Amino acid sequence: MMRNVFLWMLMLLAVPTTSCSKKYMYPDYDGNEKKDSTATPPADTGDVRKTAVRDLVLIYGGGADGAQAWTKDAFYPYVSYENNGAWDWMFDGFLFLELKDGNGHAYTTGHAPEPALKEHWEQLLTKYFRKGYAFSALNDCIADVIVKTGHPSRKRKVIVGIPEPMKAATQWGEIDGKMLDFSKDADRITACKWFIDQVKEKFTAAAYPNIELEGFYWIAEEVENTAPIIASIGDHLKKGKSTFLWIPWWKSPGYDNYKPYGFSDVYLQPNYFFSDDVPYSRLQEACDEAGKYHINLEVEFDERVLGGKGQKLYDYLEVFQQNKVYETRKLAYYQSENTILKLFQSSNTADKDLYKRLCEIIVKRQKETAPAYMEK
């Protein structure tokens, strides 16, 4: 996600809060500034499988050193909510993604000095499938909660972020004896298909009883660098009956015309939380955009809500409620590294109240049966 301070500063400088007609600017790996493409997207790939996930939480930490260690214990406040001895199910979807490896290599543009190569993509896979962490830990946590409350009505889904194949990686690594050169679109597509197939093979081999691999997520939040290859990857996922999710930043080109790229589900980032320069009215505008283009929305917050400073998160929750978002949209939840866990662990009364409010919304949505918006 485009969340680091440097990129946010660039975004805020480049885009006025009252209009999004001006192009976003950001550095490429040659240090030059680039503009988002206005090229016509590829032909529509047709019907795709829609995600069955209602509440999708973003889980970072597969690659960067010093990130949250996603063990079984860390997942409890994401899997279930305990209130006065009663246990309810929380998030039904878990998006595992990473932006950098902690050693100077980026999994998407702008997050480290060098693009990640095959060895770094493989390291990410190793961390995701490590016993006792990530997928394994989530599966084990769900098993513990099942003992307390019985099986959930729907199996918990896993979505995996596909690293962005950045053009600077001209010697990315070999597949079937061929060195891939990411200055060539065909090689970029080959690498992404390889990553997808590796995840599927390893997930099948792991045979987790409590989680299911539903699909994949396109980490690049803009189409400028990847427009020519996205539809081919979407078609590969469509053939494999996998979902293909995207969470673009506020009015990132393509958010209002996403089907030609093969995305099954899009969640628009309001980008209200991160700057005082973005007006409260942005949230209403985001709801209007979601309704106009039949897309979903993201709830956004980070550690700045701690210590009773959660008003901006309350703003999301209240405006979404006023606009019946909870009844009509799927939601993704950006929480930085582990803010929900920190709210759960906090002894601050305001933090506990905020955690309770968030959980009650999610629990209520999880108890709904087959809402109409799930198929849109």
N, C-alpha and C positions, 0 to 999 in steps of 0.2 A: 504494500500500500504506500501511497505517496505521503508518508507521515513524518519523515525526518525534518528537522527544523530548517535546514538549508533549502529544501524543496518547497516547504511551506512559505518561506520568505519570498522565494522567486514567484510563486503562484500569486501571492498577495500583491506584489509589486506589479505583476503583469496583468492582473484582471481586476477591473473596478467592481465594487460590490453591487453597483446598480445595473451592470450590464456584463454579459459574458460573450460579447461579439468579438472582443480582442483575443488573439491567439495566446495560449499558454506558451511560455518559453522555459527551456531547461537545457543544461549542457549535455552534449554527447560525449563519447569517450575520447574524442580528439580535442575537447575543450571548446568546441564551437557551440553557438546557440542555434537551436533548430525550432522550426514551427510545426505545429500539427498539420497533418495532411488533410487536404480537402478533396482528395481523389475519390471518385465514385467507388463504393464498396463492390465486392464481387457479387455474382448472382446469388439469389436466395437458395439455400441448400434444402429448403422444404421443412416438413414437420420434424420436430425433435422431441425427445423425451423430456418432460418438464420435471423439475425437482419435486420430490415429495416432502422436502424439509420446510417446516414453517418458521423455525427459529434457528438460525445458523450463526454459531459463535466462531470468531476467528481465533485460531490458536497458533501463535508464533513460537519459535524456539527450537526448530529442528536443526538450525545451522549455526547461528551466531554464538560465539563464546560468551559466557556469562548470562545467557538468557535463562528464563524460567525452566527448571527441570520438570518436565511433565510426567510425574510419577502418579501412581494410583491416588495417593492422598490429595494431590493438587487438583484432581478432577472432580472431587466430591461436590463442591458448590456449583459446578456446571452440569452435573448429571442429575442432581436431585436437590430439593428444597425441603428442609425439615422445619415444621412450625408446630410447636407445642406437642411434639411426639408424633405428628402425622407427617408422612413422607409423600412427596409428589415428584413427578418427573419434570426435569427442566429442559434444556436444549435437546432437540431431536436431530440436529446436524452439527458437525464439527469440521470446520475448514482448516486444514493443516497447510501452512505456507511459511515461506521464509524469504527474506529480502537479501541476506548476505551471509557469508560463512564465518565472519568474525576474523578472517585472515586476509582481508583485502579483496575478496571476490564477491561480485554482486550477482544475485539471481534475477534482478530486474534493473532497468536503467536508473542510474543516479544514486545508488546506495553503497557503492564501494569503488575504488579506483580501477579495478580490472573485472572483466566479465568472467563468470564462473565457467569452467571447462568441464569436460566429461567426468574427470575425477572428482570434482566438487559436486556434481549432480549425483554421483554414486555415493559420496559421503552423506548427502542429504537422505538418500534412500536408506542407507545403513542406520542412520539415527532414527528415522521414522519406524523402522522395523526392529529396533533393538528391544529385546525382552525386558519388560518392566518399565518401559517408557513409551510415550506417544501412543500408538495404536494399541499396543499390548496393555498399557496402563489403563487406557480408556475402557477397553474390554473388561479388564479385571474390576474396575470401579463399578461398572454397570452390573457385573455379577454380584457384587456385594449389596448393591441397592435392591436387586431383584429379591434377595433373601428377606429384606425388610418390607417391601411393598408389592411384590409380585412383578410379573413381566409387564413392560410398557405396551400400550396398544399398537405401537409401531416400532420396529427395530431402529435403533439409532444409526444414522447415516454418516459416512465419512466422505469428504470432498478433499482432493489433493491439488495443491497449486502446481502448475507446470512452470518450471523456470523459463524465463524469457531467453530465447536464442539470439543473443546480441551479435550484431554484424562484425564487431571488433574481434570476435573469436575466430580467426581464420585458420587456426590449428586446434580445433575444439577437442578432438579425440577420434578414435577409430570405432567404426561399426562395420562388422563383417569385413574387416581388413582394409577398409577405405577411410582415409583421414577426411573428416568433414570440415568444410570451410563455410563459415556462417555469412560470408559475403555473398553466398549463393542461396537463394530461397529454397531450392530443393533440398539442400543439406540441412537447413534449419527445420524444415518439415520432418525430415527423416529422424532428426534427433528428438523432436517432441513426440513423435510416434513411438520411438524406442523407449522414452521415459514412461509414457502412458502404459505401454505393454509390460514394462518392468514392474510398475506398481501393481498392475492387475495380476501378473504371475505370482508375485510375492504375497499379495493379499490372499489369493486363492490358496497358496501353499500354507499360509499361517492358519487358515481355517478358524478365524475368530468367531465364537458362537454368538456374541452379543452385538456386533457391529457389522455393517455392510458397506462396501465401497460402492457409492452411488455414482460418483462422477468426478469431474476435474474443474479447476478454476484457472482462468487466464490472469496471471499476475500483473502483466502490463496494463496500466490503467488508461492508456491512450492507445490509439491505433496507428500513430504516426510511424512507429518503427516496425510494426508487424502486420499491417493491413494485408499485404499480398499473401500471407501464409495462414491467416486465422481460419479462413473458410475450409481449407484442406484439413486442418486439424479438427475442426468441428465436424466435418464429414466422417473422419476416422472415428470420432467418438459416437456419432450417430449410428454408424454401422455396428459399433460395439455396444449399442444400447446404453451408453453412459450420458449423464447430463453434462452440460458445459456452461459454467457460471462465469459472470463478469461483474465487477464492482467498480465502475468508472468514477473518477472524481467529478465534481460538480460540472455538469454540462460538457463533459469531455466528448469530443466529436465521436458520433456513433451511438451515443446513449439513446437517441430517439429513433434510430434506424439500425437496430442490432441484429435482426434476423438474417440479413445477408451474410453476416460473419459466421453464422452457425451457432450462436449462443442460444441456449435454451432458456436461461433466466438472467435478468439484469437487475442489479440493486444500485440505485443512484445514491451517491454520497452527498448529503446536504452541505457538508463542510462548514457547518455553523459553529461547532464546538470549539474549533482550534484558534479562532481569532476574534478579538473584540470588534474588529472592523466589519465583520459580517453581521448584518442586522438580524434581529429576531424574525423579521418577515421572511427570511430565507426558508424557514421551516414550512411556512404555508406555501411558499412557491414550490418547494420540493414536493409537497403533497399534491399540488396541482399538476406538476410535471408527471408524477407517477400515475395519476389518474388519466391524464391526456394520452400518454404513450403506453399504458398498460404494463408498467414496470414496477419493481419493488423498491424498497427503501432500506437505508442503513441507519442504525442507531450508533452514535459515535461518542466516545468518552475515553479518558485516560486517567492517570493517577492524580490529576488536578482536582478530581471530584472529592478526594479524601479530605478528612478533617472538616466535614460540614460544608464543603464548597461545591456541592453538586447541583446548583441551580440550573446550569446549562443542560445537564442531563434531564432534569425535571422538565425543562422546556420541550425537549424532544418528546418525552412521554406524554405531556399534556396536549401538545399540538397534534400529535398522532392520534390521541384519543378523540379530540374534537373533530378530526377528519375521518373517523372510523377506519383508520389504517389497520387497527388490530383485527377488524372483521374482513378487510378487503385486500390485504397485502402480505406477502412473505417478507420477513425481516432478516437482515444480517446485523451482527453486533460487533463493532470494532471496540476493543477494550484495551488497546495498547498491548503490553506484554501479559499482564495478569491482574488487571484492576478488579475484576469480579472476585477473584480469590482474596485480594487485599480488603475489599469491602466486607467479605464474609469473616475475615480474621480480625477486623477492626473492633476495638472496644468503644469507639466513639458512637454515641447515640444517633447522631445524624447519619453516620455511615451505615449503621444498622437499619435505620429507617429507609434509606435510599436502596439498600440491598433488598429489603423486604418488598418495596414498591416494584422494583424491577422483576423480582421473582414472581410476585403475584400476577403480573401481566403475562409472563411467559407460561406459568402454570395454567392459567385460565385458557390461553390459546392452545396449549397442548391437550386440554380436555375436550376441545371441540371435535366434532366428527365430520370429516370430509367437507370442509367449507368450499364454496364454489370457486374461490380465488385460486385454489391449488392447481386448477387445470388451465388457468389463463396464461 
